[in-house]
Amino acid sequence: RAEVARGVSNMAALMRGCDLAVAGAGVATLELAFIGVPAALVAVAPDQRRNARAMSRLGAAVNLGWHENLTPRSLARALGPLARSAARRQALARRASRLVDGGGVDRICAEISRRRSQ
């Protein structure tokens, strides 16, 4: 069973209910990681390619590659094993959630304040 969601008003609640998310490799990558949702990432903008590769290298997501190169067959090959393996999805989610602690905004604000006071 799959669901395509667009124009979602409460993304975090939707993400929490997912066994696996297929998402763009932008900011959603960090949200999925923080919540602990296993993800297969699609680069839909040039700057997202690096995110997808890095998450894949870290074992924190599956990199599906550049959106224009995806076909139904390549998606099925990549997503089929994930759909069939709860252990693999759990491993992805566990590794991803270790990368994002939710405290990044506080660290950025503290650094800005520190630099202003110098």
C-alpha positions as CSV (number, residue, x, y, z in Angstrom):
1,R,0.0,0.0,0.0
2,A,1.4,3.4,-0.9
3,E,0.1,6.9,-0.6
4,V,1.2,10.1,-2.3
5,A,0.8,13.2,-0.1
6,R,1.0,16.7,-1.3
7,G,0.3,20.0,0.4
8,V,0.5,18.4,3.8
9,S,-0.2,20.7,6.7
10,N,1.2,18.5,9.4
11,M,4.2,16.7,7.9
12,A,5.6,15.4,11.2
13,A,2.3,13.5,12.0
14,L,2.2,12.0,8.5
15,M,5.8,11.0,8.7
16,R,5.4,9.3,12.1
17,G,2.8,6.9,10.5
18,C,5.1,5.8,7.7
19,D,6.9,2.5,7.4
20,L,9.0,3.9,4.6
21,A,9.1,7.3,3.0
22,V,10.1,8.2,-0.6
23,A,11.1,11.9,-0.4
24,G,13.1,14.6,-2.0
25,A,16.6,14.8,-0.6
26,G,16.2,18.4,0.8
27,V,15.0,19.5,4.2
28,A,12.6,16.6,4.4
29,T,15.7,14.4,4.8
30,L,16.5,15.9,8.2
31,E,12.9,15.8,9.3
32,L,12.6,12.1,8.4
33,A,15.9,11.4,10.2
34,F,14.9,13.2,13.3
35,I,11.6,11.3,13.5
36,G,13.3,8.0,12.7
37,V,11.5,7.2,9.4
38,P,13.4,5.0,7.0
39,A,13.8,6.9,3.7
40,A,14.5,6.4,0.1
41,L,15.7,9.7,-1.3
42,V,15.2,11.3,-4.7
43,A,17.3,14.2,-5.8
44,V,14.8,16.7,-7.4
45,A,17.2,19.7,-7.4
46,P,20.9,19.7,-8.1
47,D,21.9,20.6,-4.6
48,Q,20.1,17.5,-3.2
49,R,22.4,15.1,-5.0
50,R,25.0,15.5,-2.3
51,N,22.5,15.0,0.5
52,A,21.2,11.8,-1.0
53,R,24.7,10.4,-1.5
54,A,25.9,11.3,2.0
55,M,22.8,9.7,3.7
56,S,23.4,6.6,1.6
57,R,27.1,6.5,2.5
58,L,26.2,6.7,6.2
59,G,23.7,3.9,5.8
60,A,20.9,6.3,6.9
61,A,18.8,6.2,3.7
62,V,18.7,4.7,0.2
63,N,19.7,7.0,-2.6
64,L,17.4,6.6,-5.5
65,G,19.3,9.1,-7.6
66,W,18.3,11.9,-9.9
67,H,14.6,12.1,-10.5
68,E,14.8,12.1,-14.3
69,N,16.6,8.8,-14.2
70,L,14.0,6.9,-12.2
71,T,11.8,4.4,-13.9
72,P,9.0,2.2,-12.5
73,R,11.4,-0.7,-12.8
74,S,14.3,1.0,-11.0
75,L,12.0,2.1,-8.2
76,A,10.6,-1.4,-7.8
77,R,14.2,-2.8,-7.6
78,A,15.2,-0.3,-5.0
79,L,12.0,-0.3,-2.9
80,G,11.0,-4.0,-3.1
81,P,13.8,-5.2,-0.8
82,L,13.1,-2.4,1.7
83,A,9.3,-3.1,1.7
84,R,10.1,-6.8,2.5
85,S,12.7,-6.2,5.2
86,A,11.6,-4.6,8.5
87,A,15.1,-5.1,9.8
88,R,16.7,-3.1,7.0
89,R,14.1,-0.3,7.4
90,Q,14.8,-0.3,11.2
91,A,18.5,-0.1,10.6
92,L,18.2,2.9,8.2
93,A,15.9,4.7,10.7
94,R,18.2,4.0,13.6
95,R,21.3,5.3,11.8
96,A,19.4,8.4,10.5
97,S,18.0,9.3,13.9
98,R,21.5,9.3,15.3
99,L,22.5,12.0,12.8
100,V,19.9,14.6,13.8
101,D,19.3,15.5,17.5
102,G,16.8,18.4,16.9
103,G,19.2,20.9,18.6
104,G,20.7,22.4,15.5
105,V,18.6,25.7,15.7
106,D,19.8,26.3,19.3
107,R,23.4,25.7,18.3
108,I,23.1,28.1,15.3
109,C,21.5,30.8,17.5
110,A,24.2,30.4,20.1
111,E,26.9,30.7,17.5
112,I,25.3,33.8,16.0
113,S,25.1,35.4,19.5
114,R,28.7,34.4,20.3
115,R,30.0,36.0,17.1
116,R,28.0,39.2,17.7
117,S,29.4,39.6,21.1
118,Q,33.0,39.4,19.8
